[in-house]
Amino acid sequence: MERLQKVIAASGVASRRKAEELIIKGKVKVDGVVVRELGTKVTPKSKIEVDNVLISNEVKVYYLLNKPRGVITSTKDDKHRKTVCDLIDTNLRIYPIGRLDYDTTGVLILTNDGEFANNVMHPKCEIEKTYVAKVKGIITPDKIMALKKGVDIDGYITKPARVKIGKKDIKTGTSMVEITIHEGKNHQVKRMFEQVDLEVVKLKRESVAFLTVDGLKSGEYRQLTNKEVSQLYALTQNKKS
């Protein structure tokens, strides 16, 4: 038997915290009866409704996509632009874990496992994400140190980052920089560089934890192996404990 809020989160309907709020508000039914107790446990045969909509225990799927430029990281877009979900051939309702900007490429995980997604995104889990940025400007030691220590983004000081310098092109006035963070603030990498007066002109997410898109062309994807899913899950649990 599983706790009701955990089952709701695993279905992808809501995060566990949101599921708890829905239960307390009387928005959840188990076998036709409204349940308001957070400790309620259910079985795989239990019929669970959230806002009168029956949730399903779908087979869990996990995809690794090499996101191309010009694709929206969303399940749908009101401007009818192509989304990352459009690139995956599945009949299941999947969604991306976290976001990559319209013009950012690289590693993106998509799933229908709500609990897994919440764990990977949870700040306490500190899942590392490595990016390679092409920036306008020649990066200097003081700028490197600032990025490593953390910069102020609208009153929020970013956590310490790992920074490696790649090729510097004096003629074009650009630098290649590898940066590893474990946060997920909106446009964080671009905004970090802005704070040291460097403009990102090209950005790729090289890895999430141990996952890379090696062997995948832009727009291609593959399913994660059971071992990879277990390893990622283990990483999140180790950090939370």
Secondary structure as GFF3:
##gff-version 3
##sequence-region A 1 241
A	DSSP	beta_strand	2	3	.	.	.	ID=ss1
A	DSSP	alpha_helix	4	10	.	.	.	ID=ss2
A	DSSP	alpha_helix	16	24	.	.	.	ID=ss3
A	DSSP	beta_strand	28	30	.	.	.	ID=ss4
A	DSSP	beta_strand	33	34	.	.	.	ID=ss5
A	DSSP	beta_strand	41	42	.	.	.	ID=ss6
A	DSSP	beta_strand	48	50	.	.	.	ID=ss7
A	DSSP	beta_strand	53	54	.	.	.	ID=ss8
A	DSSP	beta_strand	62	67	.	.	.	ID=ss9
A	DSSP	three_ten_helix	84	87	.	.	.	ID=ss10
A	DSSP	beta_strand	95	96	.	.	.	ID=ss11
A	DSSP	beta_strand	105	111	.	.	.	ID=ss12
A	DSSP	alpha_helix	114	121	.	.	.	ID=ss13
A	DSSP	three_ten_helix	123	125	.	.	.	ID=ss14
A	DSSP	beta_strand	129	136	.	.	.	ID=ss15
A	DSSP	alpha_helix	141	149	.	.	.	ID=ss16
A	DSSP	beta_strand	152	153	.	.	.	ID=ss17
A	DSSP	beta_strand	156	157	.	.	.	ID=ss18
A	DSSP	beta_strand	162	169	.	.	.	ID=ss19
A	DSSP	beta_strand	174	181	.	.	.	ID=ss20
A	DSSP	alpha_helix	188	194	.	.	.	ID=ss21
A	DSSP	beta_strand	199	208	.	.	.	ID=ss22
A	DSSP	beta_strand	211	212	.	.	.	ID=ss23
A	DSSP	beta_strand	221	223	.	.	.	ID=ss24
A	DSSP	alpha_helix	226	240	.	.	.	ID=ss25
###
